[in-house]
Amino acid sequence: MNIGFIGGGALAEAVIKGIADKIVAAQNIFVADPVQARVEHLNQTYHVNATVDADQFLDALDILIVAVKPKDAVNALHGISRLDKKTLILSVVAGFPRSSIEKVFPEHAIIRVMPNVAVAVGEGMAALSPNARVNDEQLSIVKNIWSAIGRCVVLDENLMDAVTGLSGSGPAFAFLMIDALSDGGVAAGLPRGVALELAAQTVLGAAKMVLAGGHPDVLRDRVTSPAGTTIEGVRVLEEAAVRSAFIEAVVAAADKSKELAQ
């Protein structure tokens, strides 16, 4: 299987790091980026076939991942318009609808992907939205690719704005929460570095418990003893409407995504 990338930025690099010589042989990965320094970095670091000219590999691809900035997407797609119709197209361009790709590639199988920043550490969350031309085998391959750098779900494209509001913007909300928790630790007397490590690992551990199958409400009840320290902290959070603030933050981010798409 040959996989190509149009755009060799941070997101493309995170995917390459996750799949090179694991899902796909490095020699079967091709990248086009206009910046020579990026080309050299990708070649030297991951031993892939990076170049400034996509024409050198377009004819050999089974999958092409479009990973450019939204403002560059239309020009990038027209620049590769001769792509063979057997090639599966993946787009990770934020806010760029699948229909815009289908205008250039009406006969192609296309999957729109909404990843998040945590792909950089192999713990990303991605939503996949395939068009009707994508077959089961292709979808399975793409799931394997994104599972190599985290987790993925398959959703209708009309839910992509909600995905953007939750998992796309969510890391920033989590960073804010970790920072606030560490501030609380400092206020309670802990050194800053220790407080930050405690906060980050605590959030990571809690997330893993949920992903292992535990419901947040059930898990919370397990650690809230009657008249104990944890329920006292939960009471303060509820009084401050922290739960409502997180809900409204996700909805606001999703609404903004809809606005930008228009």
Accessible surface in RSA format (square Angstrom, percent):
REM  Atomic radii and reference values for relative SASA: ProtOr
REM  Chains: A
REM  Algorithm: Lee & Richards
REM  Probe-radius: 1.40
REM  Slices: 20
REM RES _ NUM      All-atoms   Total-Side   Main-Chain    Non-polar    All polar
REM                ABS   REL    ABS   REL    ABS   REL    ABS   REL    ABS   REL
RES MET A   1    83.59  43.3  36.16  23.9  47.42 112.9  38.00  32.3  45.59  60.4
RES ASN A   2    36.78  25.4  36.78  35.5   0.00   0.0   0.19   0.5  36.59  35.4
RES ILE A   3     0.00   0.0   0.00   0.0   0.00   0.0   0.00   0.0   0.00   0.0
RES GLY A   4     0.00   0.0   0.00   N/A   0.00   0.0   0.00   0.0   0.00   0.0
RES PHE A   5     0.15   0.1   0.15   0.1   0.00   0.0   0.15   0.1   0.00   0.0
RES ILE A   6    16.41   9.3  16.41  12.2   0.00   0.0  16.41  11.8   0.00   0.0
RES GLY A   7     7.64   9.4   0.00   N/A   7.64   9.4   6.97  19.1   0.68   1.5
RES GLY A   8     0.13   0.2   0.00   N/A   0.13   0.2   0.00   0.0   0.13   0.3
RES GLY A   9    32.44  40.0   0.00   N/A  32.44  40.0  30.53  83.8   1.91   4.3
RES ALA A  10    87.27  80.2  69.20 106.8  18.07  41.1  73.19 103.1  14.08  37.3
RES LEU A  11    49.74  27.7  43.02  30.8   6.73  16.9  46.13  32.4   3.61   9.7
RES ALA A  12     1.44   1.3   0.07   0.1   1.38   3.1   0.87   1.2   0.57   1.5
RES GLU A  13    31.66  18.2  31.66  24.0   0.00   0.0   9.57  18.5  22.09  18.0
RES ALA A  14     9.99   9.2   3.40   5.2   6.59  15.0   7.98  11.2   2.00   5.3
RES VAL A  15     1.42   0.9   1.42   1.3   0.00   0.0   1.42   1.2   0.00   0.0
RES ILE A  16     0.00   0.0   0.00   0.0   0.00   0.0   0.00   0.0   0.00   0.0
RES LYS A  17   118.49  57.8 113.47  69.6   5.02  12.0  66.51  59.9  51.98  55.4
RES GLY A  18     8.03   9.9   0.00   N/A   8.03   9.9   7.32  20.1   0.70   1.6
RES ILE A  19     0.00   0.0   0.00   0.0   0.00   0.0   0.00   0.0   0.00   0.0
RES ALA A  20    14.01  12.9   7.44  11.5   6.57  15.0   7.44  10.5   6.57  17.4
RES ASP A  21   108.97  76.3  74.77  74.4  34.20  80.9  33.48  78.8  75.50  75.3
RES LYS A  22   148.45  72.4 108.87  66.8  39.58  94.2  81.07  73.0  67.39  71.8
RES ILE A  23    67.19  38.2  40.22  30.0  26.97  65.0  43.43  31.3  23.77  64.5
RES VAL A  24     7.99   5.3   1.74   1.6   6.25  15.1   7.59   6.6   0.40   1.1
RES ALA A  25    41.22  37.9  30.96  47.8  10.26  23.3  33.45  47.1   7.77  20.6
RES ALA A  26     6.76   6.2   6.31   9.7   0.45   1.0   6.31   8.9   0.45   1.2
RES GLN A  27   129.85  72.6 119.38  87.2  10.47  24.9  33.44  71.2  96.41  73.1
RES ASN A  28    40.47  27.9  40.47  39.1   0.00   0.0   0.00   0.0  40.47  39.1
RES ILE A  29     0.00   0.0   0.00   0.0   0.00   0.0   0.00   0.0   0.00   0.0
RES PHE A  30    37.00  18.5  37.00  22.9   0.00   0.0  37.00  22.4   0.00   0.0
RES VAL A  31     0.24   0.2   0.19   0.2   0.04   0.1   0.19   0.2   0.04   0.1
RES ALA A  32     8.58   7.9   6.54  10.1   2.04   4.6   6.82   9.6   1.76   4.7
RES ASP A  33    13.09   9.2  12.11  12.1   0.98   2.3   0.88   2.1  12.20  12.2
RES PRO A  34   116.93  85.2  91.66  83.6  25.28  91.9  94.05  77.7  22.89 142.2
RES VAL A  35    79.01  52.0  75.62  68.5   3.39   8.2  79.01  68.6   0.00   0.0
RES GLN A  36    96.27  53.8  92.09  67.3   4.18  10.0  51.61 109.9  44.66  33.9
RES ALA A  37    69.61  64.0  58.15  89.7  11.46  26.1  62.17  87.6   7.44  19.7
RES ARG A  38    63.86  26.8  63.69  32.5   0.17   0.4  36.29  49.6  27.57  16.7
RES VAL A  39     6.82   4.5   6.82   6.2   0.00   0.0   6.82   5.9   0.00   0.0
RES GLU A  40    83.27  47.8  81.48  61.6   1.78   4.2  22.94  44.4  60.32  49.3
RES HIS A  41    67.74  37.0  62.29  43.3   5.45  14.0  46.51  47.9  21.23  24.7
RES LEU A  42     0.11   0.1   0.11   0.1   0.00   0.0   0.11   0.1   0.00   0.0
RES ASN A  43    46.39  32.0  41.76  40.4   4.64  11.2  19.36  46.6  27.03  26.1
RES GLN A  44   132.38  74.0 111.77  81.7  20.61  49.1  43.95  93.5  88.43  67.1
RES THR A  45    67.53  48.0  41.94  42.5  25.60  61.0  38.91  52.3  28.62  43.3
RES TYR A  46    35.95  16.8  28.65  16.3   7.29  19.0  22.60  17.0  13.34  16.4
RES HIS A  47   136.50  74.6 120.58  83.8  15.93  40.7  84.28  86.9  52.22  60.8
RES VAL A  48     8.68   5.7   0.00   0.0   8.68  20.9   0.07   0.1   8.61  23.4
RES ASN A  49    59.49  41.0  52.45  50.7   7.04  16.9  19.66  47.3  39.83  38.5
RES ALA A  50    12.27  11.3   0.19   0.3  12.08  27.5   0.19   0.3  12.08  32.0
RES THR A  51    21.01  14.9  17.75  18.0   3.26   7.8  15.70  21.1   5.31   8.0
RES VAL A  52    79.53  52.3  56.75  51.4  22.78  54.9  56.75  49.3  22.78  61.8
RES ASP A  53    59.20  41.5  56.54  56.3   2.66   6.3  17.01  40.0  42.20  42.1
RES ALA A  54    15.79  14.5  11.70  18.0   4.09   9.3  11.70  16.5   4.09  10.8
RES ASP A  55    80.73  56.6  66.71  66.4  14.02  33.2  17.99  42.3  62.74  62.6
RES GLN A  56   130.95  73.2  90.49  66.1  40.47  96.3  37.82  80.5  93.13  70.6
RES PHE A  57     7.47   3.7   3.88   2.4   3.59   9.3   7.47   4.5   0.00   0.0
RES LEU A  58     1.00   0.6   0.26   0.2   0.74   1.9   0.29   0.2   0.71   1.9
RES ASP A  59   102.83  72.0  83.89  83.5  18.94  44.8  36.71  86.4  66.11  65.9
RES ALA A  60    48.16  44.3  33.42  51.6  14.74  33.5  42.55  59.9   5.61  14.9
RES LEU A  61     0.11   0.1   0.00   0.0   0.11   0.3   0.01   0.0   0.10   0.3
RES ASP A  62    63.04  44.2  57.42  57.1   5.63  13.3  16.36  38.5  46.68  46.6
RES ILE A  63     4.87   2.8   4.87   3.6   0.00   0.0   4.87   3.5   0.00   0.0
RES LEU A  64     0.00   0.0   0.00   0.0   0.00   0.0   0.00   0.0   0.00   0.0
RES ILE A  65     1.47   0.8   1.47   1.1   0.00   0.0   1.47   1.1   0.00   0.0
RES VAL A  66     2.09   1.4   2.09   1.9   0.00   0.0   2.09   1.8   0.00   0.0
RES ALA A  67    17.28  15.9   2.32   3.6  14.96  34.0   5.31   7.5  11.97  31.7
RES VAL A  68    30.42  20.0  15.48  14.0  14.93  36.0  23.47  20.4   6.94  18.8
RES LYS A  69   131.52  64.2 126.21  77.4   5.31  12.6  78.42  70.6  53.10  56.6
RES PRO A  70    74.07  54.0  64.48  58.8   9.59  34.9  64.85  53.5   9.22  57.3
RES LYS A  71   161.68  78.9 124.32  76.3  37.36  89.0 105.18  94.7  56.50  60.2
RES ASP A  72    55.28  38.7  54.41  54.2   0.87   2.1  16.78  39.5  38.50  38.4
RES ALA A  73     0.31   0.3   0.31   0.5   0.00   0.0   0.31   0.4   0.00   0.0
RES VAL A  74    80.24  52.8  79.72  72.2   0.52   1.3  80.11  69.6   0.13   0.4
RES ASN A  75   118.29  81.6 108.33 104.7   9.96  24.0  26.50  63.8  91.79  88.7
RES ALA A  76    20.39  18.7   7.34  11.3  13.06  29.7  19.00  26.8   1.39   3.7
RES LEU A  77     3.36   1.9   3.36   2.4   0.00   0.0   3.36   2.4   0.00   0.0
RES HIS A  78   106.12  58.0  93.73  65.2  12.39  31.7  61.51  63.4  44.61  51.9
RES GLY A  79    57.62  71.1   0.00   N/A  57.62  71.1  33.41  91.7  24.21  54.2
RES ILE A  80     6.39   3.6   6.39   4.8   0.00   0.0   6.39   4.6   0.00   0.0
RES SER A  81    63.38  53.6  43.92  58.6  19.47  44.8  16.57  35.3  46.81  65.6
RES ARG A  82   121.45  51.0  93.97  47.9  27.47  65.4  78.15 106.8  43.30  26.2
RES LEU A  83     8.07   4.5   0.00   0.0   8.07  20.3   0.79   0.6   7.27  19.6
RES ASP A  84    65.06  45.6  56.63  56.4   8.43  19.9  15.59  36.7  49.46  49.3
RES LYS A  85   134.26  65.5 121.53  74.6  12.73  30.3  71.69  64.5  62.57  66.6
RES LYS A  86   119.15  58.1  95.09  58.3  24.07  57.3  99.14  89.2  20.01  21.3
RES THR A  87     0.84   0.6   0.31   0.3   0.53   1.3   0.32   0.4   0.52   0.8
RES LEU A  88     2.15   1.2   1.99   1.4   0.16   0.4   2.15   1.5   0.00   0.0
RES ILE A  89     0.04   0.0   0.04   0.0   0.00   0.0   0.04   0.0   0.00   0.0
RES LEU A  90     0.00   0.0   0.00   0.0   0.00   0.0   0.00   0.0   0.00   0.0
RES SER A  91     0.57   0.5   0.55   0.7   0.02   0.1   0.15   0.3   0.42   0.6
RES VAL A  92    11.92   7.8   2.07   1.9   9.85  23.7   2.14   1.9   9.78  26.5
RES VAL A  93     3.41   2.2   0.50   0.5   2.91   7.0   1.41   1.2   2.00   5.4
RES ALA A  94    59.36  54.6  49.80  76.8   9.56  21.8  52.84  74.4   6.52  17.3
RES GLY A  95    37.33  46.0   0.00   N/A  37.33  46.0  21.05  57.8  16.28  36.5
RES PHE A  96    22.17  11.1  21.79  13.5   0.38   1.0  22.17  13.4   0.00   0.0
RES PRO A  97    48.23  35.1  48.23  44.0   0.00   0.0  48.23  39.8   0.00   0.0
RES ARG A  98    42.58  17.9  42.58  21.7   0.00   0.0   0.61   0.8  41.97  25.4
RES SER A  99    60.41  51.1  57.89  77.3   2.53   5.8  40.67  86.6  19.74  27.7
RES SER A 100    28.86  24.4  24.32  32.5   4.53  10.4   7.09  15.1  21.77  30.5
RES ILE A 101     0.95   0.5   0.95   0.7   0.00   0.0   0.95   0.7   0.00   0.0
RES GLU A 102    54.09  31.1  50.89  38.5   3.19   7.6  19.60  37.9  34.48  28.2
RES LYS A 103   170.98  83.4 136.25  83.6  34.72  82.7  91.40  82.3  79.58  84.8
RES VAL A 104    29.66  19.5  10.35   9.4  19.31  46.5  14.82  12.9  14.85  40.3
RES PHE A 105     3.47   1.7   2.22   1.4   1.26   3.3   3.24   2.0   0.23   0.7
RES PRO A 106    87.82  64.0  73.63  67.1  14.20  51.6  75.54  62.4  12.28  76.3
RES GLU A 107    94.68  54.4  85.81  64.9   8.87  21.1  24.50  47.4  70.18  57.3
RES HIS A 108     9.07   5.0   8.60   6.0   0.46   1.2   7.79   8.0   1.28   1.5
RES ALA A 109     8.72   8.0   5.97   9.2   2.75   6.2   5.97   8.4   2.75   7.3
RES ILE A 110     0.00   0.0   0.00   0.0   0.00   0.0   0.00   0.0   0.00   0.0
RES ILE A 111     0.00   0.0   0.00   0.0   0.00   0.0   0.00   0.0   0.00   0.0
RES ARG A 112    22.03   9.3  22.03  11.2   0.00   0.0   0.26   0.4  21.78  13.2
RES VAL A 113     3.51   2.3   0.00   0.0   3.51   8.5   0.00   0.0   3.51   9.5
RES MET A 114    23.82  12.3  23.73  15.7   0.09   0.2  18.82  16.0   5.00   6.6
RES PRO A 115    12.16   8.9   8.75   8.0   3.41  12.4   8.89   7.3   3.27  20.3
RES ASN A 116    18.05  12.4   9.47   9.2   8.58  20.7   8.11  19.5   9.94   9.6
RES VAL A 117    93.07  61.2  79.95  72.4  13.12  31.6  87.91  76.4   5.16  14.0
RES ALA A 118    25.75  23.7  21.00  32.4   4.75  10.8  25.75  36.3   0.00   0.0
RES VAL A 119     8.05   5.3   5.33   4.8   2.72   6.5   5.33   4.6   2.72   7.4
RES ALA A 120    61.37  56.4  45.83  70.7  15.54  35.4  47.36  66.7  14.02  37.1
RES VAL A 121   116.33  76.5  87.85  79.5  28.47  68.6  97.39  84.6  18.94  51.4
RES GLY A 122    33.54  41.4   0.00   N/A  33.54  41.4  18.20  49.9  15.34  34.4
RES GLU A 123   113.41  65.1  98.06  74.2  15.35  36.5  31.27  60.5  82.14  67.1
RES GLY A 124     5.17   6.4   0.00   N/A   5.17   6.4   1.73   4.7   3.44   7.7
RES MET A 125    51.40  26.6  51.39  34.0   0.01   0.0  33.02  28.1  18.38  24.3
RES ALA A 126     2.18   2.0   1.49   2.3   0.69   1.6   2.16   3.0   0.02   0.1
RES ALA A 127     0.85   0.8   0.85   1.3   0.00   0.0   0.85   1.2   0.00   0.0
RES LEU A 128     0.00   0.0   0.00   0.0   0.00   0.0   0.00   0.0   0.00   0.0
RES SER A 129     0.83   0.7   0.83   1.1   0.00   0.0   0.00   0.0   0.83   1.2
RES PRO A 130    36.52  26.6  22.56  20.6  13.96  50.7  22.56  18.6  13.96  86.8
RES ASN A 131    15.43  10.6   8.76   8.5   6.68  16.1   7.16  17.2   8.27   8.0
RES ALA A 132   111.36 102.4  66.31 102.3  45.05 102.5  79.33 111.7  32.04  84.9
RES ARG A 133   135.15  56.7 111.74  57.0  23.41  55.7  30.77  42.0 104.38  63.3
RES VAL A 134    22.10  14.5   1.51   1.4  20.60  49.6   1.64   1.4  20.46  55.5
RES ASN A 135    79.36  54.7  71.23  68.8   8.12  19.6  39.95  96.1  39.41  38.1
RES ASP A 136   126.67  88.7 117.93 117.4   8.74  20.7  39.26  92.4  87.41  87.2
RES GLU A 137   125.88  72.3 116.82  88.4   9.06  21.6  44.85  86.7  81.03  66.2
RES GLN A 138    35.91  20.1  35.61  26.0   0.30   0.7  14.05  29.9  21.86  16.6
RES LEU A 139    32.20  17.9  32.20  23.0   0.00   0.0  32.20  22.6   0.00   0.0
RES SER A 140    57.87  48.9  54.43  72.6   3.44   7.9  25.83  55.0  32.04  44.9
RES ILE A 141    47.94  27.3  47.54  35.4   0.40   1.0  47.94  34.5   0.00   0.0
RES VAL A 142     0.00   0.0   0.00   0.0   0.00   0.0   0.00   0.0   0.00   0.0
RES LYS A 143    84.49  41.2  84.37  51.8   0.12   0.3  33.31  30.0  51.18  54.5
RES ASN A 144    80.66  55.6  77.35  74.7   3.31   8.0   8.08  19.5  72.57  70.1
RES ILE A 145     0.00   0.0   0.00   0.0   0.00   0.0   0.00   0.0   0.00   0.0
RES TRP A 146     1.93   0.8   0.69   0.3   1.24   2.9   0.69   0.4   1.24   2.0
RES SER A 147    62.34  52.7  44.37  59.2  17.97  41.4  27.33  58.2  35.01  49.0
RES ALA A 148    40.20  37.0   6.03   9.3  34.17  77.7  18.44  26.0  21.76  57.6
RES ILE A 149     3.75   2.1   3.39   2.5   0.36   0.9   3.39   2.4   0.36   1.0
RES GLY A 150    17.43  21.5   0.00   N/A  17.43  21.5   6.03  16.5  11.40  25.5
RES ARG A 151   124.33  52.2 120.97  61.7   3.36   8.0  39.79  54.4  84.54  51.2
RES CYS A 152    27.59  20.9   5.14   5.7  22.45  52.8   0.00   0.0  27.59  29.8
RES VAL A 153    67.96  44.7  62.29  56.4   5.68  13.7  67.96  59.1   0.00   0.0
RES VAL A 154    59.19  38.9  34.65  31.4  24.54  59.1  34.65  30.1  24.54  66.5
RES LEU A 155    57.01  31.7  49.58  35.5   7.43  18.7  55.66  39.1   1.34   3.6
RES ASP A 156   101.20  70.9  93.44  93.0   7.76  18.4  16.85  39.7  84.35  84.1
RES GLU A 157    42.02  24.1  32.85  24.9   9.16  21.8  16.18  31.3  25.84  21.1
RES ASN A 158   125.93  86.8  91.11  88.0  34.82  83.9  48.07 115.7  77.86  75.3
RES LEU A 159    81.46  45.4  81.11  58.0   0.36   0.9  81.46  57.2   0.00   0.0
RES MET A 160     2.30   1.2   2.09   1.4   0.21   0.5   2.19   1.9   0.10   0.1
RES ASP A 161    29.82  20.9  29.16  29.0   0.66   1.6   1.15   2.7  28.67  28.6
RES ALA A 162    51.15  47.0  46.85  72.3   4.30   9.8  47.96  67.5   3.19   8.5
RES VAL A 163    17.83  11.7  13.84  12.5   3.99   9.6  17.71  15.4   0.12   0.3
RES THR A 164    32.10  22.8  32.10  32.5   0.00   0.0  27.34  36.7   4.76   7.2
RES GLY A 165     0.00   0.0   0.00   N/A   0.00   0.0   0.00   0.0   0.00   0.0
RES LEU A 166   112.11  62.4 111.03  79.4   1.08   2.7 111.03  78.0   1.08   2.9
RES SER A 167    22.11  18.7  15.98  21.3   6.14  14.1  19.42  41.3   2.70   3.8
RES GLY A 168    23.39  28.8   0.00   N/A  23.39  28.8   3.62   9.9  19.77  44.3
RES SER A 169    32.06  27.1  24.65  32.9   7.42  17.1  15.15  32.3  16.91  23.7
RES GLY A 170    15.20  18.7   0.00   N/A  15.20  18.7  12.06  33.1   3.14   7.0
RES PRO A 171    21.72  15.8  15.97  14.6   5.75  20.9  21.39  17.7   0.34   2.1
RES ALA A 172    58.65  53.9  50.79  78.4   7.86  17.9  52.02  73.3   6.63  17.6
RES PHE A 173    44.72  22.4  44.40  27.5   0.32   0.8  44.62  27.1   0.10   0.3
RES ALA A 174    32.76  30.1  30.12  46.5   2.64   6.0  32.25  45.4   0.50   1.3
RES PHE A 175   124.83  62.5 119.60  74.1   5.23  13.6 121.15  73.5   3.68  10.5
RES LEU A 176   126.84  70.6 122.63  87.7   4.21  10.6 126.13  88.6   0.71   1.9
RES MET A 177    67.98  35.2  62.20  41.2   5.78  13.8  42.86  36.4  25.11  33.3
RES ILE A 178    29.38  16.7  29.38  21.9   0.00   0.0  29.38  21.2   0.00   0.0
RES ASP A 179    75.45  52.8  74.89  74.5   0.56   1.3  15.93  37.5  59.52  59.4
RES ALA A 180    60.78  55.9  48.87  75.4  11.92  27.1  53.24  75.0   7.55  20.0
RES LEU A 181    89.96  50.1  77.89  55.7  12.07  30.4  81.12  57.0   8.85  23.8
RES SER A 182     0.62   0.5   0.19   0.3   0.43   1.0   0.43   0.9   0.19   0.3
RES ASP A 183    66.31  46.4  61.49  61.2   4.82  11.4  24.16  56.9  42.15  42.0
RES GLY A 184    39.37  48.6   0.00   N/A  39.37  48.6  33.65  92.3   5.73  12.8
RES GLY A 185    13.86  17.1   0.00   N/A  13.86  17.1  11.96  32.8   1.89   4.2
RES VAL A 186    53.88  35.5  44.55  40.3   9.33  22.5  44.55  38.7   9.33  25.3
RES ALA A 187    93.10  85.6  49.61  76.6  43.49  98.9  61.47  86.6  31.64  83.8
RES ALA A 188    91.04  83.7  46.80  72.2  44.24 100.6  59.32  83.5  31.72  84.0
RES GLY A 189    64.32  79.3   0.00   N/A  64.32  79.3  34.80  95.5  29.52  66.1
RES LEU A 190    71.35  39.7  66.00  47.2   5.35  13.4  66.41  46.6   4.94  13.3
RES PRO A 191    86.07  62.7  73.52  67.0  12.55  45.6  85.69  70.8   0.38   2.3
RES ARG A 192   119.29  50.1 112.15  57.2   7.14  17.0  65.47  89.5  53.83  32.6
RES GLY A 193    52.52  64.8   0.00   N/A  52.52  64.8  39.25 107.7  13.27  29.7
RES VAL A 194    70.33  46.3  68.76  62.2   1.57   3.8  69.62  60.5   0.71   1.9
RES ALA A 195     2.44   2.2   0.12   0.2   2.32   5.3   0.96   1.3   1.48   3.9
RES LEU A 196    83.90  46.7  83.88  60.0   0.02   0.1  83.88  58.9   0.02   0.1
RES GLU A 197   128.20  73.6 120.80  91.4   7.40  17.6  44.54  86.2  83.66  68.3
RES LEU A 198    91.76  51.1  89.76  64.2   2.00   5.0  91.55  64.3   0.21   0.6
RES ALA A 199     7.01   6.4   1.10   1.7   5.91  13.4   7.01   9.9   0.00   0.0
RES ALA A 200    41.73  38.4  37.87  58.4   3.86   8.8  38.15  53.7   3.58   9.5
RES GLN A 201   106.47  59.5 102.77  75.1   3.71   8.8  46.56  99.1  59.91  45.4
RES THR A 202    87.57  62.3  77.07  78.1  10.50  25.0  63.03  84.7  24.54  37.1
RES VAL A 203    31.35  20.6  28.60  25.9   2.75   6.6  30.75  26.7   0.61   1.6
RES LEU A 204    79.85  44.5  75.83  54.2   4.02  10.1  79.45  55.8   0.40   1.1
RES GLY A 205    25.44  31.4   0.00   N/A  25.44  31.4  24.48  67.2   0.97   2.2
RES ALA A 206    53.16  48.9  47.56  73.4   5.60  12.7  50.93  71.7   2.23   5.9
RES ALA A 207    45.91  42.2  37.59  58.0   8.32  18.9  44.94  63.3   0.97   2.6
RES LYS A 208   121.55  59.3 116.42  71.4   5.13  12.2  64.95  58.5  56.60  60.3
RES MET A 209   104.91  54.3  98.42  65.1   6.49  15.5  71.34  60.7  33.57  44.5
RES VAL A 210    59.14  38.9  52.25  47.3   6.89  16.6  52.25  45.4   6.89  18.7
RES LEU A 211    98.87  55.1  75.17  53.8  23.70  59.6  78.68  55.3  20.19  54.3
RES ALA A 212    91.39  84.0  46.45  71.7  44.94 102.2  58.81  82.8  32.58  86.3
RES GLY A 213    68.67  84.7   0.00   N/A  68.67  84.7  36.60 100.4  32.07  71.8
RES GLY A 214    20.48  25.3   0.00   N/A  20.48  25.3  14.74  40.4   5.75  12.9
RES HIS A 215   106.78  58.4 100.09  69.6   6.69  17.1  72.29  74.5  34.49  40.1
RES PRO A 216    70.50  51.4  64.29  58.6   6.21  22.6  67.06  55.4   3.44  21.4
RES ASP A 217    63.21  44.3  63.10  62.8   0.11   0.3  16.60  39.1  46.62  46.5
RES VAL A 218    77.63  51.1  75.98  68.8   1.65   4.0  77.35  67.2   0.28   0.8
RES LEU A 219    22.46  12.5  18.95  13.6   3.51   8.8  19.29  13.5   3.17   8.5
RES ARG A 220    83.73  35.2  78.36  39.9   5.38  12.8  34.97  47.8  48.76  29.6
RES ASP A 221    93.83  65.7  78.52  78.2  15.30  36.2  26.25  61.8  67.57  67.4
RES ARG A 222   171.49  72.0 132.71  67.6  38.78  92.3  56.74  77.5 114.75  69.5
RES VAL A 223    94.34  62.1  80.91  73.2  13.44  32.4  86.82  75.4   7.52  20.4
RES THR A 224    24.82  17.7   9.19   9.3  15.63  37.3   2.36   3.2  22.47  34.0
RES SER A 225    69.98  59.1  63.52  84.8   6.46  14.9  30.78  65.5  39.20  54.9
RES PRO A 226   132.25  96.4 105.86  96.5  26.39  95.9 116.91  96.5  15.34  95.3
RES ALA A 227   109.76 100.9  59.59  92.0  50.16 114.1  73.66 103.7  36.10  95.6
RES GLY A 228    22.16  27.3   0.00   N/A  22.16  27.3  18.73  51.4   3.43   7.7
RES THR A 229   126.63  90.1 109.92 111.4  16.71  39.8  90.37 121.4  36.26  54.8
RES THR A 230    54.13  38.5  44.72  45.3   9.41  22.4  29.77  40.0  24.37  36.8
RES ILE A 231    71.91  40.9  71.56  53.3   0.35   0.8  71.56  51.5   0.35   0.9
RES GLU A 232    86.50  49.7  85.97  65.0   0.54   1.3  40.86  79.0  45.64  37.3
RES GLY A 233    34.96  43.1   0.00   N/A  34.96  43.1  33.27  91.3   1.69   3.8
RES VAL A 234    28.34  18.6  27.60  25.0   0.74   1.8  27.60  24.0   0.74   2.0
RES ARG A 235   111.89  47.0 107.17  54.6   4.72  11.2  63.12  86.3  48.78  29.6
RES VAL A 236    79.25  52.1  78.69  71.2   0.56   1.4  78.69  68.4   0.56   1.5
RES LEU A 237    94.83  52.8  94.56  67.6   0.28   0.7  94.77  66.6   0.06   0.2
RES GLU A 238    80.25  46.1  64.17  48.5  16.08  38.3  38.38  74.2  41.87  34.2
RES GLU A 239   126.60  72.7  88.27  66.8  38.32  91.2  47.54  92.0  79.05  64.5
RES ALA A 240    68.98  63.4  37.04  57.2  31.94  72.6  48.45  68.2  20.53  54.4
RES ALA A 241    51.39  47.3  45.72  70.6   5.67  12.9  50.42  71.0   0.97   2.6
RES VAL A 242    45.74  30.1  44.87  40.6   0.88   2.1  45.74  39.7   0.00   0.0
RES ARG A 243   122.33  51.4 114.66  58.4   7.68  18.3  60.65  82.9  61.68  37.4
RES SER A 244    54.75  46.3  52.40  69.9   2.35   5.4  26.26  55.9  28.49  39.9
RES ALA A 245    60.00  55.2  47.25  72.9  12.75  29.0  55.32  77.9   4.68  12.4
RES PHE A 246    75.67  37.9  74.36  46.1   1.31   3.4  75.41  45.7   0.26   0.7
RES ILE A 247    95.99  54.6  91.19  67.9   4.80  11.6  95.75  68.9   0.24   0.7
RES GLU A 248   103.14  59.2 101.15  76.5   1.99   4.7  41.33  79.9  61.82  50.5
RES ALA A 249    32.73  30.1  22.08  34.1  10.65  24.2  30.61  43.1   2.11   5.6
RES VAL A 250    35.55  23.4  35.55  32.2   0.00   0.0  35.55  30.9   0.00   0.0
RES VAL A 251    73.02  48.0  71.25  64.5   1.77   4.3  73.02  63.4   0.00   0.0
RES ALA A 252    60.96  56.0  50.37  77.7  10.58  24.1  55.98  78.8   4.98  13.2
RES ALA A 253    20.92  19.2  10.15  15.7  10.76  24.5  17.66  24.9   3.26   8.6
RES ALA A 254    11.19  10.3  11.19  17.3   0.00   0.0  11.19  15.8   0.00   0.0
RES ASP A 255    74.20  52.0  68.85  68.5   5.34  12.6  26.80  63.1  47.40  47.3
RES LYS A 256   104.91  51.2 102.58  62.9   2.33   5.5  67.10  60.4  37.80  40.3
RES SER A 257    14.00  11.8   7.75  10.3   6.25  14.4   5.63  12.0   8.36  11.7
RES LYS A 258   103.24  50.4 101.47  62.3   1.77   4.2  52.98  47.7  50.26  53.5
RES GLU A 259   105.15  60.4  93.35  70.6  11.80  28.1  38.78  75.0  66.38  54.2
RES LEU A 260   132.99  74.1 103.83  74.3  29.16  73.3 107.42  75.4  25.58  68.8
RES ALA A 261    56.24  51.7  25.21  38.9  31.04  70.6  28.16  39.7  28.08  74.4
RES GLN A 262   186.43 104.2 117.99  86.2  68.43 162.9  63.16 134.4 123.27  93.5
END  Absolute sums over single chains surface
CHAIN  1 A    14327.9      11608.2       2719.8       8860.6       5467.4
END  Absolute sums over all chains
TOTAL         14327.9      11608.2       2719.8       8860.6       5467.4
